[in-house]
Amino acid sequence: MTYLVTGATGGFGHYALHYLKEVAPNEEIFALARSEEKSAALRAAGVNVRLGDYADIDSMKQALEGIDRLLFVSGAPGNRQAEHANVVEAAKETGVSYIAYTSFADADHSTSILAPDHQFTEKLIKQSGIKHTFLRNNWYIENELPIIEQAMKTGEFVYAAADGKTGWALKREYAEAAANVLVSVDVPEILELSGNLVTYEELAEALEKATGKKLEIIAADNKGFVENLKAAGFPQEAAEMFLVIQHDIKKEQLAIPSKDLEKVLGKPLVSLDEALKELLNIK
Ligand SMILES: NC(=O)c1ccc[n+]([C@@H]2O[C@H](COP(=O)([O-])OP(=O)(O)OC[C@H]3O[C@@H](n4cnc5c(N)ncnc54)[C@H](OP(=O)(O)O)[C@@H]3O)[C@@H](O)[C@H]2O)c1
C-alpha cells in the first residue's frame, strides 16, 4: 500500500504525517511539497517527498504516480476550485484508489462563505468514481488564537457570534483522525468531525479555567469585534474576514452535532480547557 499526504508543509499535513507514521510503514508514506526548498525539512526528517502544485496538473500526475490512498488536504482560498479540480483529475488518471478529503462542516447544506469550494470539490470527487471519505472538519481551536491572545493581553474576551455554537478541537486531533481514516477499510463516505458544541462564552470560561485569569466576556457588535482585532494588530480586511466567520457561527453553520471525531480517534477528545492549555503552552 502507498499513502500520500498533501499539504505536508502545513500544520494539518505535518500532524497527519506524524500520526500516519504510527500506523503505516515509513517506506509506504509519501508527502507532497510544492518545491524542493519547501521539502527540505521533510527530507531531513526521512520523509519520502513528491513535488507537486495543485495549480499544475502535470506536476500532480507525477506526484500521484503509484499512490494508492491519498489524504487530500484542502488548499488556500483563492483559486481553490481550479486547483482542486487538478488534484482530482490527476488522482483519476493515475489510478488513486481512495481519497480522504478535508472538507467543511455539513458541506452540502452549509451557507458559510467557506463552503462553496468544498461543495465543488466533494462533487468532483464523487463524480470521479474514486472511493472516498469527506473529512468534514469542524473548527480548529487554533483559529481562535487572535481572540484568545488579545484576551490574555487586555483581560477582555471579545466575540460577535452571539450564542452560536462551534465544535472546536485541536488541529492535531483532526489530523490524527485523518491518518486513522487513511489506513482503514470501510470508512463511511462522510464524517462530521467535531468537538463538543460550545458557545464563545463557554470558550471564554474554559480559558479562565485554563489560565486562572478572570476575563471580561464581551458579546460585541460588529464594530467592537473588528476594533478589538485591529487593536491586536490585524489589518481591517483580515479583521472583517474574522467577522464574517463570526456571523457564520452565529447562524449555527458550525453547530453540527456529531461524535464521529471521538469514534475515529477511539479515545475521548482533549477537554476544552486542556486544549487551551496546550495551545497556550501552559504546563
Ligand atoms: N477546519 C478549520 O478550522 C480550518 C481552518 C483553516 C484552514 N482550513 C483548511 O484546512 C487546510 C489545512 O489547514 P492548515 O492549518 O494545515 O493550513 P496551512 O498550514 O496553511 O497548510 C496548507 C498546506 O496546503 C499546501 N498548499 C496550499 N496550496 C497548495 C497548492 N496549490 N499546491 C500544493 N500544496 C498547496 C501548503 O503548501 P505551502 O507550504 O507550499 O504553502 C501547505 O502545506 C487549509 O489549507 C484550509 O483549506 C481548515
The ligand as an ORCA input file, in Angstrom:
! r2SCAN-3c Opt
* xyz 0 1
  N     -11.347     23.451      9.760
  C     -10.668     24.539     10.056
  O     -10.763     25.087     11.162
  C      -9.735     25.141      9.051
  C      -9.126     26.354      9.346
  C      -8.222     26.872      8.431
  C      -7.961     26.203      7.245
  N      -8.594     25.040      6.987
  C      -8.340     24.266      5.740
  O      -7.501     23.171      6.116
  C      -6.288     23.212      5.336
  C      -5.139     22.737      6.183
  O      -5.021     23.583      7.297
  P      -3.580     24.027      7.802
  O      -3.809     24.715      9.077
  O      -2.637     22.909      7.707
  O      -3.165     25.117      6.692
  P      -1.674     25.560      6.301
  O      -0.751     25.419      7.470
  O      -1.813     26.881      5.639
  O      -1.220     24.469      5.216
  C      -1.776     24.427      3.947
  C      -0.969     23.413      3.159
  O      -1.525     23.308      1.843
  C      -0.465     23.479      0.907
  N      -0.964     24.070     -0.327
  C      -1.698     25.188     -0.471
  N      -1.916     25.436     -1.760
  C      -1.274     24.446     -2.457
  C      -1.089     24.171     -3.826
  N      -1.590     24.981     -4.781
  N      -0.380     23.078     -4.169
  C       0.155     22.259     -3.236
  N       0.033     22.482     -1.919
  C      -0.668     23.567     -1.545
  C       0.508     24.433      1.582
  O       1.758     24.376      0.935
  P       2.853     25.557      1.146
  O       3.560     25.226      2.438
  O       3.733     25.412     -0.035
  O       2.117     26.855      1.193
  C       0.504     23.844      2.980
  O       1.312     22.692      3.033
  C      -6.181     24.661      4.854
  O      -5.402     24.733      3.676
  C      -7.629     25.037      4.651
  O      -8.104     24.572      3.395
  C      -9.469     24.473      7.862
*
